[in-house]
Structure formats: structure tokens, C-alpha cells
Amino acid sequence: MRLGALEAGGTKMVLGVFDGRMKLLAQTSIPTKTPAETMPQIIEFFAGQKITSLGIAAFGPVNVRAGSADYGTILNTPKLAWQKYPLLKALSEGLGVPCRLDTDVNAAALAESMMGAAKGLKNCLYFTVGTGIGGGLYAEGQLIHGLLHPEWGHVLLTRHEEDPLLHGVCPYHPNCAEGFAAGPSIQARWGVPAKDLPEDHRGWDIEAYYLAQLCADALMTVSPEAILLGGGVMHSGQLIVRVRQHFLRLVNGYIDQEYLPEMADYIKPPALYPDSGLYGAGYLARSARKK
């Protein structure tokens, strides 16, 4: 059994091969250019690895409704060359193996639940905070889709009263999580990327306030047993500590402490980052073999 795993990102494609016990046998990455440039390289790699199935963890929006006519098609992405591209169909036909596709964040949540920071739990929510914000929900042993797939980055938030930005940078919503707390908002707010913001900068407290709202909204709506915060913006060592502090203030004792775990065990980093999505794609490939 050789399981192909593709983490299809907006900047790069990460390709891996696992054995049946989820041991990583091979890994490489290629830049995400146009489908005409990128897809032949992906097919060539996996064909040479003689994979028996393929799991795809894709950037979105993407159709994740298995059985629908355009299952696995990239939808209204800002990467114009990939809009309406039938990613799963192209890979399935190009490789001739069973394939399964889900969002990159759902795949990450799956991997963390199987072998990472949420192992042993029935419910976990994985947030990635980077160029955008996305969330993957693993609930009662299943990945959650719904009408399409939840767009956690566009949950509406309350603006911090000291935020220099009067509204977020999202072109669709003036006050959503992605517009207030993703990497581009930090750049717009302070004039430097998140990686260059000093650890003691007050911007991290504003960032934590927004992420804490997102986590509190998640607690009140889907009640996950753990919330994992990954992505490039989470590089700041103190950010997650600040998120926990704001989170507890926002919850304000409504959830009895008897039921709410210690914050270090509830809001925490993913164990498999930055490869959570790749391992999740491996699990998708394993499940594709069983269909």
C-alpha cells in the first residue's frame, strides 16, 4: 500500500507518499502556478511513486460534496487560473487510482484527531491563521461540510476599540475574522508583516482579541473538545497565551469551569504543524481505498 498525499496550497503544492501505517516515505513540493504548468508535475511524481490511492487536501473554496457532478472542483478562488478547475477529476483520470478530496483545514483537523494534538477526542476544531483564516471541524468522528464547507474566516467579529483599522481588509465583509486577524490585516494595520512585529508590540494583544472572539464563537456554536491554532501568524510565542486570556474574559464564566478544560489543553498548537494537512491527505487516501 502506497498512499499518495497532496496538500494543494495557493503558494505551493506539497506532495507525499505514506505506507499503510502512515509512515512518510517520500516528500517534495512544487510552486503553485497555472494548472497547465503544475498538474503535469504532480501526476509525474505520483505516477513514479506507484501510489495505490490519492488524498487531496485542497485550498478553497472547493466542492467537497462527494457524488455531486463537480466534486473536487475549485470554485471562486482568488487564484484566477484555478477557478472552476476540476482538480480531483484531473488527478483521478491522470493517475487511475481511487481519490478523495477535502479542504486543507479539514484534512489538518483529521490528522490532528488521528495522531496529533487532538488524538483520542471525538471533536476538535483546527484554525489556520496566515494569509487567510480557515477552519476545519472534526465532530463525532466525521469531517463537517454542510451546504458547502464552513467558512470560519468570515465569522463576524466586534472591532477592538483601539484598532487603528476602522474596518477589516476583507473585500466582502468589513468586520470578519479574516479581515481583522489574517496576515494582510496585520500588514495594513502596522505597516510590517507579522513576522517582523516585535514580541512586545501592542498589535499582538489586538490580534489575540480577535482570535479569542473566534474561539469563543466556536465554543458557543459547535462546542469542540479542543481548538488548535496553526498557521504562520501563530509564530509569536506569546500570542496563544494572550488568546487564552482574552477567551476566558469573553466566556465570562458562562461555561462552568468543571466542564471547560485547562486552557493549555483546550486552546493549543497543532502537534503536526506544518505537515498537518499533508498527513490529513494521507488519511484521506487511506479511506479512498476502502470505498
Secondary structure, DSSP 8 states (H G I E B T S, - for coil): --EEEEEE-SSEEEEEEE-TT--EEEEEEEE---HHHHHHHHHHHHHHTT-SEEEEEE-SSB---TTSTTTTBB-S-SSGGGTT-BHHHHHHHHH-S-EEEEEHHHHHHHHHHHHSTTTT-SEEEEEEESSSEEEEEEETTEE--TTS---GGG-B----TT-S-SS-S-SS-TTBHHHHHSHHHHHHHHSS-GGGS-TT-THHHHHHHHHHHHHHHHHHHT--S-EEEESGGGGSTTHHHHHHHHHHHHHTT-S-TTTS--HHHHEE--SSTTSHHHHHHHHHHHHHTT-
